[in-house]
Amino acid sequence: MNKDIKKIADGIRRRVLEFTIRNGGGYLSQACSSAEILATLYTKLMNIGPSVAPKIPPAFTGVPSKNNREYFSGYGYNGPKEPQLDRFFLSPVHYALVLYATLVETNRMAAEGLEMFNKDGFTVEMIGADHSPGHELMSGSLGQTISQVLGIALARKRKGETGKNWLVMSDGEFMIGQTWEAIETLSFYKIDTVNVIIDANGQSADGKIDTVNQIEPLKKRLESFGAVAVEVNGHDTKQLIDAANTPHESKPLFIIARTVPYQGIEILKKRAPKFHYIRITNEQEKEELQQFLHERFGGDGQ
């Protein structure tokens, strides 16, 4: 693995683990599974410009309206909107803290921004919104963002823009009918500027996906809907990069990144099969995580 990407991925896990310990819980398994995906996107795959947003996120100014001239979107952390540049979208917005940690690790947001996380009056929300750093859309319920990206990509195509549209999804979203409707529409309009990376960690809010619903064989299903699909180890940077370079003329590209919900923080493995939200329920659990943090990353979680 590229050393710089590994360092960023480790930094993402460390920051989310520190937050989880300090606050008694957090979406930690999502950092474990997606750290290499986001680190690779921001350092190797996406053609985005430097951040045009304040290093320290500003306070929330209210929802957009004709009377709110100060409203802003969080997309500026991913650079300016230019025809030749890529755009980034995050569908499972409970991964928000993972994205904020990525922005810090890639020097797009100041670490002080994480201190605003989930606090009233700030934009660094637990469930990311369109005004949150690194976000461009109000994604809503899971499964909706791919339809929004479809509309954006189709508009960009008709305007002659050449930038790609990168979307990170969770595998649980493939239990949702709207997801498949969007995929067949992407295929119908031959939109090949949409690249989707699926964090396939096998987990959902209700437990392991295969105990809730059946989405496999995911690769064959995606191909049957007209997409190009590639399956890789989501913790292997080279495989992610190679997959992103797969030819897919006139078709959307879906990269199924098979990941582990305790990758890099193996102490979580004993919590199987429930990983969706890591809640620290007693002092012993907190001490164990603090000891792991100190030994693995050199932090103390205080």
C-alpha positions in Angstrom: 0.0 0.0 0.0 1.2 3.5 -0.8 2.7 4.8 2.5 1.1 8.2 2.2 -2.4 6.7 1.8 -1.7 4.3 4.6 -0.8 7.2 6.9 -4.0 9.0 6.0 -6.1 5.9 6.5 -4.5 5.3 9.9 -5.1 9.0 10.8 -8.8 8.7 9.8 -9.2 5.7 12.1 -7.3 7.3 14.9 -9.4 10.5 14.9 -12.7 8.6 14.8 -11.6 6.3 17.6 -10.5 9.2 19.7 -14.0 10.8 19.2 -15.8 7.5 20.0 -13.9 7.2 23.3 -14.5 10.8 24.3 -18.2 10.7 23.5 -19.1 7.2 24.6 -20.0 6.0 21.1 -19.7 6.7 17.4 -19.8 5.4 13.9 -16.4 3.7 14.3 -16.8 0.6 12.2 -17.5 2.9 9.2 -14.1 4.4 9.6 -12.5 0.9 9.9 -14.1 -0.2 6.6 -13.9 2.9 4.5 -10.6 4.6 5.5 -8.6 3.3 2.5 -11.5 4.1 0.2 -11.6 7.7 1.2 -7.9 8.1 1.5 -7.4 6.7 -2.0 -10.2 8.9 -3.5 -8.7 12.1 -2.0 -5.1 11.4 -2.8 -5.1 9.4 -6.0 -8.4 9.1 -7.8 -10.3 12.4 -7.8 -9.3 15.3 -9.9 -10.5 18.1 -7.6 -9.0 21.5 -6.9 -7.7 22.8 -3.6 -10.3 23.7 -0.9 -12.0 27.0 -1.4 -13.7 26.9 2.1 -12.6 28.2 5.4 -10.2 25.9 7.2 -12.3 26.3 10.4 -16.0 25.6 9.4 -18.2 28.6 10.0 -21.3 28.6 12.1 -24.6 27.5 10.6 -26.5 30.5 9.1 -29.8 28.7 8.5 -31.5 26.9 5.6 -31.3 28.4 2.1 -34.0 31.0 1.4 -34.4 34.3 -0.5 -33.8 36.1 2.9 -30.7 34.1 3.8 -27.9 35.5 1.6 -25.2 34.0 3.8 -26.2 30.4 3.2 -23.4 28.2 1.9 -22.8 24.6 0.8 -20.0 22.4 2.2 -18.8 21.4 -1.3 -16.1 24.1 -1.2 -13.9 21.7 0.8 -13.7 19.6 -2.3 -12.6 22.5 -4.4 -14.4 24.7 -6.9 -17.1 23.6 -9.3 -15.4 23.6 -12.7 -16.4 21.8 -15.9 -13.2 19.8 -16.0 -13.0 18.9 -12.3 -14.5 16.0 -10.5 -17.3 16.2 -7.9 -17.6 14.1 -4.8 -20.8 12.8 -3.1 -21.3 10.8 0.0 -24.5 8.7 0.2 -24.4 7.1 3.6 -24.2 10.4 5.5 -23.8 8.7 8.9 -20.2 8.4 7.6 -19.9 12.1 8.1 -17.3 12.0 10.9 -15.2 9.7 8.7 -15.3 12.3 5.9 -14.5 15.2 8.3 -11.4 13.2 9.5 -10.4 12.6 5.9 -10.6 16.4 5.2 -8.4 17.0 8.2 -5.9 14.3 7.2 -5.7 15.8 3.6 -5.3 19.3 4.9 -8.6 20.6 3.6 -10.1 21.3 7.0 -8.5 22.3 10.3 -8.5 19.8 13.1 -10.4 22.4 15.2 -13.4 21.7 13.1 -13.8 18.3 14.7 -14.4 20.0 18.0 -17.6 21.4 16.5 -18.9 17.9 15.7 -22.6 17.4 16.6 -22.8 20.7 18.5 -25.7 23.1 18.2 -25.1 26.1 15.9 -22.4 24.4 13.9 -22.3 22.8 10.4 -20.1 19.8 11.4 -23.2 17.6 11.9 -23.3 14.0 12.9 -25.5 13.1 10.0 -24.0 15.3 7.2 -26.1 17.8 5.4 -25.5 20.0 2.4 -24.0 22.7 4.5 -21.6 20.3 6.3 -17.9 20.2 5.3 -17.3 18.0 2.3 -20.9 17.5 1.5 -22.8 19.0 -1.4 -26.2 17.5 -1.1 -28.9 16.9 1.5 -28.8 13.2 0.9 -31.9 12.3 2.9 -32.7 8.6 3.5 -30.2 6.0 2.3 -30.6 5.2 -1.4 -31.6 8.7 -2.5 -28.2 10.2 -3.4 -27.5 8.1 -6.4 -30.6 9.5 -8.0 -29.4 13.0 -7.3 -26.0 12.3 -8.7 -27.7 10.8 -11.8 -29.4 14.2 -12.4 -26.2 16.1 -11.8 -24.2 13.9 -14.1 -26.8 14.0 -16.8 -26.9 17.8 -16.6 -23.1 18.0 -16.7 -23.0 15.7 -19.7 -25.5 17.8 -21.6 -23.5 20.9 -20.8 -20.3 19.2 -22.2 -18.5 19.0 -18.8 -15.8 16.4 -18.6 -15.4 16.1 -14.9 -16.3 12.8 -13.2 -18.8 12.3 -10.5 -17.6 10.1 -7.6 -20.1 8.6 -5.3 -19.5 6.5 -2.1 -22.3 4.2 -1.2 -22.9 1.5 1.4 -23.8 -2.0 0.5 -27.0 -1.8 2.5 -28.3 0.7 0.0 -28.6 -2.1 -2.5 -31.6 -3.4 -0.6 -33.5 -0.3 -1.7 -35.5 -0.2 -4.9 -34.7 3.4 -5.7 -31.0 2.4 -6.0 -31.8 0.0 -8.8 -34.1 2.4 -10.6 -31.2 4.9 -10.7 -28.7 2.3 -12.0 -30.9 1.3 -14.9 -31.5 5.0 -15.7 -27.7 5.7 -15.6 -27.3 2.8 -18.1 -30.2 4.0 -20.3 -28.6 7.5 -20.7 -25.1 6.0 -21.1 -23.7 8.1 -18.3 -20.1 7.0 -18.0 -19.0 9.9 -15.8 -20.4 8.3 -12.7 -18.0 6.2 -10.7 -19.4 4.5 -7.6 -17.4 2.9 -4.8 -19.4 0.6 -2.5 -18.1 0.1 1.0 -19.3 -3.5 1.1 -18.7 -4.2 4.8 -21.7 -6.5 5.1 -23.3 -4.5 7.9 -26.6 -2.7 8.3 -28.4 -1.0 11.2 -30.3 -4.2 11.7 -27.3 -6.5 11.7 -25.5 -8.4 9.0 -27.0 -7.7 5.6 -27.3 -11.4 4.7 -29.6 -11.9 7.7 -31.8 -8.9 6.7 -32.0 -9.2 2.9 -30.2 -10.7 0.0 -28.2 -8.4 -2.3 -25.8 -11.0 -3.7 -24.5 -11.8 -6.3 -24.0 -8.0 -6.3 -21.6 -7.9 -9.3 -23.9 -9.9 -11.5 -26.9 -7.9 -10.5 -25.1 -4.6 -11.3 -24.0 -6.0 -14.7 -27.5 -7.1 -15.5 -28.7 -3.5 -15.0 -26.2 -2.3 -17.6 -23.3 -1.2 -15.4 -19.6 -2.2 -15.4 -18.8 -3.8 -12.0 -15.5 -4.7 -10.5 -15.0 -6.5 -7.2 -11.8 -5.7 -5.1 -10.4 -5.8 -1.6 -11.4 -2.4 -0.3 -8.3 -2.2 1.9 -5.9 -2.7 -1.0 -5.1 0.7 -2.5 -3.6 -0.8 -5.7 -6.7 -2.8 -6.4 -8.9 0.3 -5.8 -6.8 2.4 -8.2 -6.7 -0.4 -10.9 -10.5 -0.8 -10.6 -11.1 2.9 -11.0 -9.2 2.7 -14.3 -11.4 -0.1 -15.7 -12.8 0.9 -19.1 -16.5 1.6 -19.0 -17.5 3.6 -22.1 -21.2 4.5 -22.1 -21.7 2.7 -18.8 -21.5 3.7 -15.1 -18.7 2.1 -13.1 -19.4 0.3 -9.8 -16.5 -0.8 -7.6 -17.5 -3.3 -5.0 -14.9 -2.8 -2.3 -15.1 -5.7 0.1 -14.2 -4.4 3.5 -13.9 -5.5 7.2 -15.9 -3.5 9.8 -13.0 -3.8 12.4 -10.1 -3.4 10.0 -7.2 -1.6 11.8 -9.0 -1.7 15.1 -9.2 -5.4 15.6 -10.3 -5.1 19.2 -13.8 -4.5 17.8 -14.0 -7.9 16.4 -15.4 -9.4 19.6 -18.5 -7.1 19.1 -19.7 -9.2 16.2 -22.2 -9.4 14.7 -23.3 -5.8 15.6 -21.0 -3.1 14.3 -23.3 -0.3 13.0 -22.8 2.0 16.0 -20.1 1.4 18.6 -21.5 2.3 22.0 -19.2 2.2 25.0 -21.4 1.0 27.9 -19.0 0.7 30.7 -15.6 1.9 32.1 -13.9 -1.4 31.2 -14.7 -1.0 27.5 -13.5 2.5 27.6 -10.2 1.6 29.2 -9.6 -1.2 26.7 -10.2 1.1 23.7 -7.9 3.8 25.3 -5.2 1.2 25.8 -5.5 0.1 22.1 -5.5 3.7 21.0 -2.3 4.4 22.9 -0.6 1.2 21.7 -1.7 1.4 18.1 -1.9 5.1 17.3 -0.1 6.8 20.2 -3.2 8.7 21.4 -5.1 8.7 24.7 -8.7 9.5 23.7 -9.1 12.1 26.4 
